[in-house]
């Protein structure tokens, strides 16, 4: 299955030199730019925009969806999130306890990333940093959320999928059994990557073919 999508890889300002919300605003600005340039870039008028990313990129993708909704556009047709960070404020759920060390991404590493990304503890409660903390998740684009079984971020990704569903958002959620965080980067060694990519292609193609 091929998604037949044009892909833009977004660069954004990095912490700690540029702490939150610099990266968030850069991601949003990139989507706004893409919306104005999509027809010219793709050579057609029926372009539909989607956002996606893995890990911290998944965080920026879904936070961008919140900004797009709250700022009145541009319209997004889909979001793809692979093992996303959705809650910087808590590291005490089951997956953080079970896989705290020895599984590729340690709890201590996530804390280090958090402390260099955010300026203060209060930032972790901001929905632009921790979308799982948002009061309202309605009106967001359909989502494909992929998590890894042996990953400290597994539960917050699944919790975010549940919250989206409860808010009336169409969600497809898959936990890839036996996989570690960032398994997408292990294509030469992990057969599940091909399955995950096929799932993304099917999801995006279905969103493109759907009216409206």
LUMDREN-302082 format. One record per residue (C-alpha): residue in three letters; x, y, z. Coordinates in Angstrom, 2 decimals, decimal comma. Example, Ala and Ser with C-alpha at 12.3 -4.5 7.8 and 13.67 -1.06 7.14 Angstrom:
BEGIN
atom rest=ALA; east=12,30; north=-4,50; up=7,80;
atom rest=SER; east=13,67; north=-1,06; up=7,14;
This chain:
BEGIN
atom rest=UNK; east=0,00; north=0,00; up=0,00;
atom rest=UNK; east=1,30; north=3,44; up=-0,96;
atom rest=UNK; east=-0,17; north=6,59; up=0,59;
atom rest=UNK; east=0,71; north=8,85; up=-2,41;
atom rest=UNK; east=1,51; north=11,76; up=-0,10;
atom rest=UNK; east=3,95; north=14,62; up=-0,46;
atom rest=UNK; east=5,95; north=14,90; up=2,77;
atom rest=UNK; east=7,35; north=18,06; up=4,31;
atom rest=UNK; east=9,97; north=17,56; up=7,02;
atom rest=UNK; east=9,68; north=20,43; up=9,49;
atom rest=UNK; east=12,66; north=21,95; up=11,24;
atom rest=UNK; east=12,02; north=23,81; up=14,48;
atom rest=UNK; east=13,96; north=25,65; up=17,14;
atom rest=UNK; east=15,51; north=23,36; up=19,73;
atom rest=UNK; east=15,70; north=23,56; up=23,50;
atom rest=UNK; east=17,36; north=24,45; up=25,77;
atom rest=UNK; east=18,43; north=27,46; up=23,68;
atom rest=UNK; east=14,81; north=27,87; up=22,60;
atom rest=UNK; east=12,56; north=26,36; up=25,29;
atom rest=UNK; east=8,84; north=25,70; up=25,14;
atom rest=UNK; east=6,76; north=26,96; up=23,39;
atom rest=UNK; east=9,21; north=27,85; up=20,59;
atom rest=UNK; east=9,01; north=24,45; up=18,90;
atom rest=UNK; east=5,22; north=24,44; up=19,18;
atom rest=UNK; east=4,91; north=27,81; up=17,47;
atom rest=UNK; east=7,34; north=26,74; up=14,76;
atom rest=UNK; east=5,32; north=23,60; up=14,06;
atom rest=UNK; east=2,13; north=25,61; up=13,84;
atom rest=UNK; east=3,76; north=28,17; up=11,55;
atom rest=UNK; east=4,95; north=25,36; up=9,27;
atom rest=UNK; east=1,42; north=23,99; up=8,95;
atom rest=UNK; east=0,07; north=27,46; up=8,14;
atom rest=UNK; east=2,76; north=27,90; up=5,48;
atom rest=UNK; east=2,05; north=24,46; up=4,02;
atom rest=UNK; east=-1,65; north=25,29; up=3,77;
atom rest=UNK; east=-0,93; north=28,38; up=1,67;
atom rest=UNK; east=1,62; north=26,61; up=-0,56;
atom rest=UNK; east=0,06; north=23,15; up=-0,87;
atom rest=UNK; east=-1,52; north=23,60; up=-4,29;
atom rest=UNK; east=1,64; north=25,04; up=-5,80;
atom rest=UNK; east=3,85; north=22,38; up=-4,24;
atom rest=UNK; east=1,66; north=19,47; up=-5,31;
atom rest=UNK; east=0,37; north=20,84; up=-8,62;
atom rest=UNK; east=-3,28; north=20,20; up=-7,75;
atom rest=UNK; east=-6,12; north=21,95; up=-5,93;
atom rest=UNK; east=-7,60; north=19,10; up=-3,90;
atom rest=UNK; east=-4,71; north=18,89; up=-1,41;
atom rest=UNK; east=-5,52; north=17,66; up=2,09;
atom rest=UNK; east=-3,20; north=18,34; up=5,00;
atom rest=UNK; east=-2,21; north=15,90; up=7,73;
atom rest=UNK; east=0,38; north=16,12; up=10,47;
atom rest=UNK; east=2,45; north=13,38; up=12,02;
atom rest=UNK; east=5,51; north=12,55; up=14,03;
atom rest=UNK; east=7,09; north=10,15; up=16,43;
atom rest=UNK; east=8,00; north=10,63; up=20,10;
atom rest=UNK; east=8,60; north=14,37; up=20,66;
atom rest=UNK; east=7,51; north=14,89; up=17,06;
atom rest=UNK; east=4,24; north=13,17; up=17,89;
atom rest=UNK; east=3,81; north=15,63; up=20,71;
atom rest=UNK; east=4,31; north=18,57; up=18,36;
atom rest=UNK; east=1,96; north=17,08; up=15,78;
atom rest=UNK; east=-0,99; north=16,65; up=18,10;
atom rest=UNK; east=-0,36; north=19,96; up=19,90;
atom rest=UNK; east=-0,43; north=21,62; up=16,48;
atom rest=UNK; east=-3,87; north=20,10; up=15,99;
atom rest=UNK; east=-5,01; north=21,82; up=19,18;
atom rest=UNK; east=-3,63; north=25,17; up=17,99;
atom rest=UNK; east=-5,22; north=24,78; up=14,58;
atom rest=UNK; east=-8,58; north=24,12; up=16,20;
atom rest=UNK; east=-8,32; north=26,98; up=18,68;
atom rest=UNK; east=-6,92; north=29,52; up=16,19;
atom rest=UNK; east=-9,41; north=28,76; up=13,45;
atom rest=UNK; east=-7,38; north=26,83; up=10,92;
atom rest=UNK; east=-5,96; north=25,71; up=8,62;
atom rest=UNK; east=-8,04; north=22,57; up=8,34;
atom rest=UNK; east=-6,30; north=19,26; up=9,01;
atom rest=UNK; east=-7,68; north=15,95; up=7,80;
atom rest=UNK; east=-5,61; north=13,57; up=9,91;
atom rest=UNK; east=-2,93; north=13,18; up=12,55;
atom rest=UNK; east=-0,50; north=10,30; up=12,91;
atom rest=UNK; east=1,28; north=9,87; up=16,24;
atom rest=UNK; east=3,90; north=7,21; up=16,90;
atom rest=UNK; east=4,73; north=6,60; up=20,58;
atom rest=UNK; east=4,01; north=10,27; up=21,34;
atom rest=UNK; east=4,78; north=12,27; up=24,45;
atom rest=UNK; east=1,39; north=13,46; up=25,68;
atom rest=UNK; east=2,02; north=14,23; up=29,35;
atom rest=UNK; east=5,23; north=15,81; up=30,63;
atom rest=UNK; east=3,69; north=16,28; up=34,09;
atom rest=UNK; east=3,53; north=12,67; up=35,26;
atom rest=UNK; east=5,93; north=9,75; up=35,17;
atom rest=UNK; east=4,22; north=7,35; up=37,55;
atom rest=UNK; east=1,90; north=5,28; up=35,35;
atom rest=UNK; east=2,34; north=1,53; up=34,86;
atom rest=UNK; east=4,54; north=1,69; up=31,76;
atom rest=UNK; east=6,92; north=4,16; up=33,43;
atom rest=UNK; east=7,24; north=1,77; up=36,37;
atom rest=UNK; east=7,56; north=-1,40; up=34,31;
atom rest=UNK; east=10,08; north=-0,10; up=31,76;
atom rest=UNK; east=11,89; north=2,56; up=33,80;
atom rest=UNK; east=15,31; north=1,29; up=32,67;
atom rest=UNK; east=16,79; north=-1,25; up=30,31;
atom rest=UNK; east=14,29; north=-0,80; up=27,45;
atom rest=UNK; east=15,96; north=1,82; up=25,30;
atom rest=UNK; east=14,29; north=4,96; up=26,62;
atom rest=UNK; east=14,70; north=5,27; up=30,39;
atom rest=UNK; east=12,49; north=7,27; up=32,71;
atom rest=UNK; east=15,55; north=9,30; up=33,77;
atom rest=UNK; east=16,18; north=10,25; up=30,14;
atom rest=UNK; east=12,62; north=11,48; up=29,69;
atom rest=UNK; east=12,98; north=13,59; up=32,84;
atom rest=UNK; east=16,21; north=15,05; up=31,41;
atom rest=UNK; east=14,48; north=15,92; up=28,13;
atom rest=UNK; east=11,55; north=17,48; up=30,04;
atom rest=UNK; east=13,82; north=19,61; up=32,21;
atom rest=UNK; east=15,65; north=20,96; up=29,16;
atom rest=UNK; east=12,50; north=21,53; up=27,08;
atom rest=UNK; east=10,34; north=23,28; up=29,68;
atom rest=UNK; east=11,25; north=26,45; up=31,53;
atom rest=UNK; east=9,40; north=25,61; up=34,75;
atom rest=UNK; east=7,26; north=22,94; up=36,36;
atom rest=UNK; east=4,06; north=24,82; up=35,50;
atom rest=UNK; east=4,80; north=24,44; up=31,79;
atom rest=UNK; east=4,22; north=20,69; up=32,10;
atom rest=UNK; east=0,53; north=21,38; up=32,82;
atom rest=UNK; east=0,08; north=23,53; up=29,71;
atom rest=UNK; east=-1,91; north=21,62; up=27,04;
atom rest=UNK; east=0,51; north=22,95; up=24,44;
atom rest=UNK; east=3,15; north=20,84; up=26,15;
atom rest=UNK; east=0,98; north=18,05; up=27,60;
atom rest=UNK; east=-2,07; north=17,57; up=25,37;
atom rest=UNK; east=-3,36; north=14,84; up=27,69;
atom rest=UNK; east=-3,95; north=17,69; up=30,18;
atom rest=UNK; east=-6,29; north=19,58; up=27,83;
atom rest=UNK; east=-9,81; north=20,03; up=29,16;
atom rest=UNK; east=-11,36; north=19,68; up=25,71;
atom rest=UNK; east=-10,09; north=17,38; up=22,95;
atom rest=UNK; east=-13,17; north=17,58; up=20,74;
atom rest=UNK; east=-13,00; north=18,83; up=17,19;
atom rest=UNK; east=-9,56; north=17,40; up=16,46;
atom rest=UNK; east=-8,76; north=15,51; up=13,25;
atom rest=UNK; east=-9,00; north=11,71; up=13,07;
atom rest=UNK; east=-5,95; north=10,09; up=14,60;
atom rest=UNK; east=-3,80; north=7,02; up=14,16;
atom rest=UNK; east=-1,85; north=6,42; up=17,37;
atom rest=UNK; east=0,84; north=3,73; up=17,39;
atom rest=UNK; east=2,53; north=2,69; up=20,63;
atom rest=UNK; east=5,21; north=0,16; up=21,55;
atom rest=UNK; east=4,65; north=-2,53; up=24,16;
atom rest=UNK; east=7,96; north=-2,07; up=26,03;
atom rest=UNK; east=8,04; north=1,72; up=26,15;
atom rest=UNK; east=7,73; north=4,14; up=29,05;
atom rest=UNK; east=5,47; north=6,28; up=26,81;
atom rest=UNK; east=3,07; north=3,43; up=26,03;
atom rest=UNK; east=0,39; north=4,24; up=28,58;
atom rest=UNK; east=0,21; north=7,98; up=27,96;
atom rest=UNK; east=-0,16; north=7,31; up=24,24;
atom rest=UNK; east=-2,99; north=4,89; up=24,90;
atom rest=UNK; east=-4,55; north=7,25; up=27,43;
atom rest=UNK; east=-4,50; north=10,01; up=24,82;
atom rest=UNK; east=-6,22; north=7,71; up=22,33;
atom rest=UNK; east=-8,91; north=6,99; up=24,90;
atom rest=UNK; east=-9,39; north=10,68; up=25,70;
atom rest=UNK; east=-9,76; north=11,49; up=22,00;
atom rest=UNK; east=-12,37; north=8,76; up=21,59;
atom rest=UNK; east=-14,29; north=10,03; up=24,59;
atom rest=UNK; east=-14,28; north=13,47; up=22,95;
atom rest=UNK; east=-15,86; north=12,05; up=19,79;
atom rest=UNK; east=-12,70; north=11,97; up=17,66;
atom rest=UNK; east=-12,23; north=9,05; up=15,26;
atom rest=UNK; east=-9,20; north=7,13; up=16,53;
atom rest=UNK; east=-7,28; north=4,06; up=15,42;
atom rest=UNK; east=-4,92; north=2,83; up=18,12;
atom rest=UNK; east=-2,39; north=0,03; up=17,77;
atom rest=UNK; east=0,11; north=-1,24; up=20,32;
atom rest=UNK; east=2,97; north=-3,03; up=18,56;
atom rest=UNK; east=3,75; north=-6,09; up=20,64;
atom rest=UNK; east=7,34; north=-6,82; up=21,54;
atom rest=UNK; east=8,54; north=-3,42; up=20,34;
atom rest=UNK; east=10,64; north=-0,73; up=22,00;
atom rest=UNK; east=10,43; north=3,04; up=21,81;
atom rest=UNK; east=11,64; north=4,41; up=18,46;
atom rest=UNK; east=11,24; north=1,05; up=16,72;
atom rest=UNK; east=10,63; north=2,95; up=13,47;
atom rest=UNK; east=14,37; north=3,55; up=13,41;
atom rest=UNK; east=15,07; north=-0,19; up=13,39;
atom rest=UNK; east=13,73; north=-1,00; up=9,94;
atom rest=UNK; east=16,61; north=-3,30; up=9,01;
atom rest=UNK; east=16,14; north=-5,41; up=12,13;
atom rest=UNK; east=12,43; north=-5,23; up=13,02;
atom rest=UNK; east=9,75; north=-6,66; up=10,74;
atom rest=UNK; east=7,03; north=-4,72; up=12,59;
atom rest=UNK; east=8,21; north=-1,48; up=10,99;
atom rest=UNK; east=6,82; north=-2,57; up=7,63;
atom rest=UNK; east=3,47; north=-3,39; up=9,25;
atom rest=UNK; east=3,42; north=-0,01; up=10,99;
atom rest=UNK; east=4,21; north=1,84; up=7,76;
atom rest=UNK; east=1,48; north=-0,03; up=5,93;
atom rest=UNK; east=-0,97; north=0,97; up=8,65;
atom rest=UNK; east=0,00; north=4,62; up=8,22;
atom rest=UNK; east=-0,37; north=4,42; up=4,43;
atom rest=UNK; east=-3,81; north=2,83; up=4,70;
atom rest=UNK; east=-4,93; north=5,42; up=7,23;
atom rest=UNK; east=-3,75; north=8,39; up=5,17;
atom rest=UNK; east=-5,16; north=7,02; up=1,94;
atom rest=UNK; east=-8,53; north=6,44; up=3,61;
atom rest=UNK; east=-8,55; north=9,99; up=4,95;
atom rest=UNK; east=-7,72; north=11,35; up=1,49;
atom rest=UNK; east=-10,47; north=9,36; up=-0,17;
atom rest=UNK; east=-13,11; north=10,32; up=2,39;
atom rest=UNK; east=-15,40; north=13,20; up=1,28;
atom rest=UNK; east=-15,19; north=16,49; up=3,16;
